[in-house]
Amino acid sequence: MRAATNGRREEEARDSSEQPLKSRKAFLAYVALATLLAAIAIVRIVFSYSHTAQAFDEPAHVGAAIQLLDKGTYTLDPVHPPLSRIAIGIPLYVAGARYPNLTGPDAQDYNVVGDVILNQSGHYLRRLILARLGNLPFFVLGCLVVFLWTRSEFGDFAAVAAVALFTTLPIVLAFSSLAYTDMAAASTQAAACWAFAIWLDRRNTRATLWMGLAVGLALLAKETSCLFLPACFLSMVIVRWLVPHFKKTFPVQSNEIRSDDIRSDKAPWYRKTVNKKTVKQMALAVAVVCVVVWAGYGFSVGHLRESLQLSPDSTISFHHLPGPARKIAREVVEYDPRVPAPALLTGVRTAWFLNQGSPPSYLLGRIKNGGWWYFFLLGVGVKAPIPFLILLIPGLLAIRRAAMEGRWGAMAPAACALAILLVTMPVKYNAGMRHVLVVFPLLAIVAGCGCSYLWHLRAGRAWGRAALIALLFWQLVSTVRASHDTIAYFNEFAGSDPSKVLASGCDFDCGQDLFALLRELQTRHVSHANFALWTSADMSAMGFPQFDIPEPYQPVTGWFAISLRAWRFGDFRRHPFHEPYPPDAFDWLEQYQPVARVGKTILLYYIPENTANQ
């Protein structure tokens, strides 16, 4: 009897010692699977480089990047902070790219400067690919944040599912494959939100330093961080305050409540948060943010008037500010002090006036100055695959249960995504979903939680797992259907002609089909054509045949290629300046049928001479 008892004890001890080993092996398996999913996405991104033509803003980012790395100045296009541009420029600079010596208007046109840099060595495509490679680390960072944040709240299975969804989102793949600033912004903003969530729970020096670094990098990635991060941080503070009340109202008996959610001190969390120690930590975080941002601008210093691009005799009314603040602002400008990171102030000023200018926006076949309050909300509904949107529903159900259990952190990603969509409603600059790209990694975390919820259903487990498998297969079909043209991807809600839903801001046409048009014209042996194309590329250096730019409302004959963006929005590049046409400038084309559709964004016509004026 004693031997049997000892044997059972030895067996139990052996099982308990094997449990951590099994758990570690399972974790490593999940990490390996998530890494494989990210690697597959990277392969897809890299393979898209050679057939995705130059996107409209890529030369601007290239020009500003090389100016910063070669000349140490940042005046060509300071509206965007330099983090992503440094990453874009490093591969080019190492490969020998240098800032060109241009004179006249060309020296101030960032598209011209960027095109010259891309064509300097005679290896245009090679340099374009090098610039795009600089964006890959930010995609990897996005995958890492999605995996780790999801795992910390919902476990390994949900983390892998979230990465699977994130790496198959066409909009994420699209802006990870371009030399743009948006993927850098999305990944660093998501990282900053996660760092703030950790800090709210731990409030120690290490968490404070990480938060300061993450916020600083997000501010160095894009000006939208100035709007998004405060909204996200406030939403998390509110959620943290509400969850204890929610738990008392809807008590749930569960063993899933984490030990760190159970507090022996019954004082409200906010009383323990707002103390001298926390104030010191916040001051430390602000100091880290300032150092990181200033370091990103090379610790530059300049005069305030120069930063705001004011002449000595000019003044600013500051009529948008309250009376006392208006007076103080005028006196500071008149004093003209030296300020750190003057290019940052220039960028903030430009972004502010751009939004105040209420530029025209396109949505559902209509053009309106200042856009629509539901622009970004509708954009999420048509640019994300439908199975991804469906998985958000069980994800929100699981998060609601987590809130009942007192796990406020489970609500943080959803709260941040909602906060961003809310604060963008009054924004008057509706220039594309890429400006709210951070919403997609946040929603991927929620959808990953939804996957785990369906897989681990207690009642109807077979139905839940069957539904999950069907949705993931649908997601796979959607991302395969997007193929290499992930920029122009729309889900089934957009209908057969998505250019009638969204056409501006690289949501549909970013100039990506220019290579395909060149091949089409070469195959047809076209020696002359008319172009109304949305592109910033120097087509004369790319081997295109001789071409003319048509005048508005004036029919032409022969070969004519037109971007759907130009047709819907009257928007295209007319060198040397960007001159938009009226949106009905090419309605005369409706009497003709295109001979080919090039990619998804360009229509190619042949118009006989005897029919042009009919």
HUQUITA-V694498 format. One record per residue. SS is DSSP state (@ for helix, = for strand, . for the rest). PHI is phi in whole degrees, 0 to 359 (999 if undefined). NEAR is the number of other ideal C-beta (glycine too) atoms within 8 Angstrom. Layout:
ss/phi/near
SS/PHI/NEAR
SS/PHI/NEAR
This chain:
ss/phi/near
./999/4
@/296/5
@/295/6
@/295/7
@/297/8
@/298/8
@/295/8
@/295/8
@/296/8
@/297/8
@/294/8
@/297/8
@/297/8
@/294/8
@/295/8
@/291/7
@/285/8
@/281/8
@/298/8
@/299/7
@/295/8
@/296/8
@/297/8
@/293/8
@/297/8
@/297/9
@/299/9
@/297/8
@/294/8
@/295/12
@/298/8
@/297/8
@/294/9
@/297/13
@/296/8
@/297/8
@/298/13
@/295/13
@/296/8
@/299/9
@/296/14
@/297/11
@/300/8
@/298/10
@/297/13
@/295/10
@/292/8
@/282/12
@/302/11
@/286/7
@/245/8
./260/13
./290/12
./305/12
./285/14
./301/11
./271/9
@/299/15
@/296/17
@/297/13
@/292/18
@/295/17
@/299/16
@/294/16
@/295/16
@/289/15
@/299/14
@/293/15
@/283/9
@/269/10
@/257/6
./76/5
./244/6
./216/12
./244/6
./294/11
./207/9
./278/12
./297/9
./256/13
./298/15
./270/14
@/302/12
@/293/19
@/289/13
@/298/12
@/296/12
@/294/16
@/280/16
@/302/10
@/300/11
@/292/16
@/295/13
@/297/6
./280/10
./108/6
./291/13
./225/9
./287/10
./282/8
./265/4
./246/9
./232/5
@/75/5
@/299/6
@/299/10
@/292/8
@/258/6
./267/9
@/294/12
@/291/11
@/296/12
@/301/17
@/296/15
@/297/13
@/297/11
@/297/17
@/294/13
@/261/11
./305/10
./272/9
./81/5
./240/6
@/302/10
@/296/7
@/299/9
@/289/16
@/297/13
@/294/10
@/300/11
@/297/17
@/289/13
@/300/9
./295/15
./272/17
@/300/12
@/303/8
@/286/15
@/295/16
@/298/10
@/299/11
@/299/16
@/299/15
@/296/8
@/296/13
@/300/17
@/295/13
@/290/10
@/293/13
@/296/17
@/297/11
@/294/6
@/254/14
@/233/13
./99/7
@/294/9
@/300/12
@/298/15
@/296/17
@/294/14
@/298/14
@/296/17
@/295/17
@/300/12
@/289/15
@/299/14
./281/13
./248/13
./287/14
@/302/13
@/292/14
@/291/16
@/297/17
@/299/12
@/271/14
@/272/14
./259/13
./244/12
./277/12
./244/13
./266/12
@/285/11
@/291/16
@/299/14
@/295/16
@/298/16
@/288/14
@/287/17
@/293/17
@/297/15
@/297/13
@/295/16
@/297/16
@/296/13
@/298/14
@/292/15
@/298/12
@/296/11
@/297/14
@/301/11
@/277/8
@/260/8
./51/11
./242/7
@/296/7
@/298/7
@/296/12
@/295/15
@/295/11
@/297/11
@/296/14
@/300/15
@/296/11
@/295/14
@/295/15
@/300/15
@/293/13
@/296/15
@/292/13
@/281/12
@/269/14
./196/13
./296/10
./298/10
@/299/15
@/296/9
@/264/10
@/287/13
@/296/15
@/302/8
@/296/12
@/294/16
@/298/10
@/296/9
@/297/12
@/290/15
@/298/9
@/296/9
@/298/12
@/299/10
@/284/10
@/281/9
@/303/13
@/302/10
@/291/8
@/296/10
@/293/13
@/291/6
@/287/6
./236/6
./293/7
./231/8
./274/3
./206/6
./271/3
./272/5
./292/10
./280/7
@/297/5
@/282/5
@/272/9
./262/8
./249/6
./286/4
./276/5
./273/4
./292/6
./304/6
@/299/10
@/289/7
@/290/7
@/280/8
@/280/9
./274/6
./216/7
@/298/5
@/297/7
@/293/10
@/300/9
@/296/8
@/295/13
@/295/9
@/296/8
@/297/12
@/298/14
@/298/9
@/298/9
@/297/13
@/301/12
@/298/9
@/295/9
@/297/14
@/295/14
@/296/10
@/297/8
@/299/13
./264/14
./69/8
./52/7
./285/10
=/224/7
=/204/9
=/281/10
@/298/15
@/299/10
@/295/9
@/295/13
./272/11
./58/6
./250/10
./281/5
./301/5
./265/3
./275/6
./225/6
./241/9
./284/5
./53/9
./291/5
./282/4
./266/8
./297/5
@/309/6
@/299/6
@/294/9
@/297/12
@/294/8
@/298/8
@/297/11
@/297/11
@/294/8
@/295/9
@/295/13
@/295/6
@/291/7
./55/7
./286/7
=/278/6
=/231/11
=/284/8
./49/11
@/298/14
@/296/13
@/295/11
@/296/12
@/298/13
@/296/13
@/297/10
@/298/11
@/297/10
@/297/10
@/297/8
@/290/8
@/296/10
@/289/10
@/292/8
./286/7
./50/8
./293/10
=/292/7
=/227/15
=/241/10
=/203/13
./53/6
./80/6
=/242/6
=/242/7
=/214/9
=/289/7
./89/8
./73/13
./232/9
./294/6
./260/7
@/303/12
@/288/14
@/296/9
@/294/11
@/300/12
@/299/14
@/291/9
@/248/13
@/263/13
./264/13
./302/13
@/300/11
@/299/11
@/298/14
@/294/11
@/296/8
@/293/14
@/293/12
@/293/8
@/296/12
@/297/16
@/292/11
@/296/10
@/294/14
@/293/13
@/299/8
@/295/9
@/298/11
@/295/14
@/297/11
./273/12
./91/11
./268/13
@/295/11
@/298/9
@/294/12
@/272/13
@/299/14
@/300/13
@/294/12
@/297/13
@/295/13
@/299/12
@/296/9
@/298/13
@/295/15
@/295/13
@/288/8
@/287/11
./273/12
./299/10
./277/6
./294/10
./262/11
./252/10
./265/13
./248/8
./119/10
@/291/13
@/298/12
@/287/12
@/241/13
./300/14
@/299/12
@/300/12
@/287/13
@/296/15
@/294/15
@/290/14
@/298/16
@/296/15
@/296/15
@/293/15
@/297/20
@/298/18
@/297/16
@/298/18
@/296/14
@/299/13
@/293/14
@/291/10
./254/9
./303/11
./278/4
./264/4
./72/6
@/300/9
@/298/6
@/293/8
@/298/13
@/290/11
@/295/8
@/296/9
@/296/11
@/299/8
@/296/8
@/293/12
@/293/12
@/295/8
@/298/11
@/300/14
@/298/9
@/299/8
@/296/15
@/288/12
@/290/7
@/297/7
@/294/10
./52/6
./272/8
./261/12
./287/13
./297/12
./269/12
./289/13
./223/11
./279/12
@/294/4
@/296/8
@/281/9
./82/7
./281/2
./232/5
@/293/11
@/295/12
@/275/9
./262/12
./228/17
./226/13
./250/12
./66/10
./65/13
./284/11
./231/15
./238/15
./238/9
./89/15
./287/13
./261/14
@/294/14
@/298/9
@/296/12
@/295/14
@/300/11
@/296/8
@/296/11
@/292/13
@/294/9
@/296/6
./272/7
./57/5
./279/9
./256/5
=/206/9
=/208/14
=/249/12
=/235/11
=/229/14
./242/15
./272/13
./203/13
./252/13
./286/11
./277/9
@/295/11
@/293/5
@/262/7
./251/10
./92/4
./289/9
./292/8
=/301/6
=/214/10
=/237/9
./257/9
./289/10
./277/5
./296/8
./67/5
./253/6
./300/7
./234/10
./240/7
=/86/10
=/280/12
=/218/15
=/248/16
=/224/14
=/285/15
@/297/13
@/297/15
@/296/15
@/288/11
@/286/12
@/243/13
./66/11
./240/9
./199/13
./270/10
=/245/7
./298/5
./268/6
=/238/5
./274/5
./244/5
./291/7
./263/12
./300/6
./296/8
./258/6
./296/9
./242/12
@/295/6
@/296/7
@/288/11
@/297/5
@/279/5
./243/8
./252/4
./293/8
./276/6
=/199/7
=/251/8
=/266/12
./63/11
./250/7
./238/14
=/238/14
=/254/12
=/248/14
=/243/13
=/235/8
=/247/12
./297/7
@/296/7
@/282/4
@/242/8
./295/10
./255/4
./280/4
